Amino acid sequence: MTDEQDRPKAGGGRAAERAERERRLAQALRDNLRRRKAQTRAKADDNGPGGQAKPDDPQRSG
């Protein structure tokens, strides 16, 4: 009788797995947002004062 009480219920681990997956995904989203913000800041710094592109920037000069 105690054996049945000690065993986890079928599917009981699924909730924990799902919670762990959601935690990992949330962390990945936060990391991705930080990385994108850093890239945006670096790109803005490269553009010089006033947010204008440098003349030698081939993507911006037209």
C-alpha positions as CSV (number, residue, x, y, z in Angstrom):
1,M,0.0,0.0,0.0
2,T,2.8,2.4,0.7
3,D,4.4,1.7,-2.6
4,E,1.4,3.2,-4.4
5,Q,1.6,6.3,-2.3
6,D,5.3,6.8,-2.9
7,R,5.1,6.6,-6.6
8,P,4.5,9.8,-8.6
9,K,1.2,9.9,-10.5
10,A,1.4,9.3,-14.2
11,G,1.8,12.7,-15.9
12,G,2.8,14.4,-12.7
13,G,6.2,15.1,-14.1
14,R,4.8,16.7,-17.2
15,A,3.7,19.8,-15.3
16,A,7.3,20.2,-13.9
17,E,8.7,19.6,-17.4
18,R,6.4,22.2,-18.9
19,A,7.2,24.7,-16.2
20,E,11.0,24.1,-16.7
21,R,10.6,24.5,-20.5
22,E,8.6,27.8,-20.1
23,R,11.3,29.1,-17.7
24,R,14.0,28.3,-20.2
25,L,12.1,29.9,-23.0
26,A,11.4,33.0,-21.0
27,Q,15.1,33.3,-20.2
28,A,16.0,32.8,-23.8
29,L,13.6,35.6,-24.8
30,R,15.1,37.9,-22.3
31,D,18.6,37.1,-23.4
32,N,17.6,37.6,-27.1
33,L,16.0,41.0,-26.3
34,R,19.2,42.1,-24.4
35,R,21.3,41.0,-27.4
36,R,19.1,42.9,-29.9
37,K,19.2,46.0,-27.8
38,A,22.9,45.9,-27.5
39,Q,23.2,45.5,-31.3
40,T,20.9,48.4,-31.8
41,R,22.9,50.6,-29.4
42,A,26.2,49.6,-31.2
43,K,24.7,50.4,-34.6
44,A,23.5,53.8,-33.3
45,D,27.0,54.5,-31.9
46,D,28.5,53.6,-35.3
47,N,26.2,56.1,-37.1
48,G,27.8,59.0,-35.3
49,P,26.2,62.0,-33.7
50,G,22.7,62.9,-34.7
51,G,22.0,59.3,-35.7
52,Q,23.1,60.0,-39.3
53,A,25.0,57.3,-41.2
54,K,28.7,57.8,-41.9
55,P,29.4,58.6,-45.6
56,D,31.4,55.4,-46.0
57,D,28.5,53.2,-44.9
58,P,27.5,51.4,-48.1
59,Q,24.1,50.3,-46.7
60,R,23.1,53.9,-45.9
61,S,24.6,55.9,-48.8
62,G,22.5,55.8,-51.8
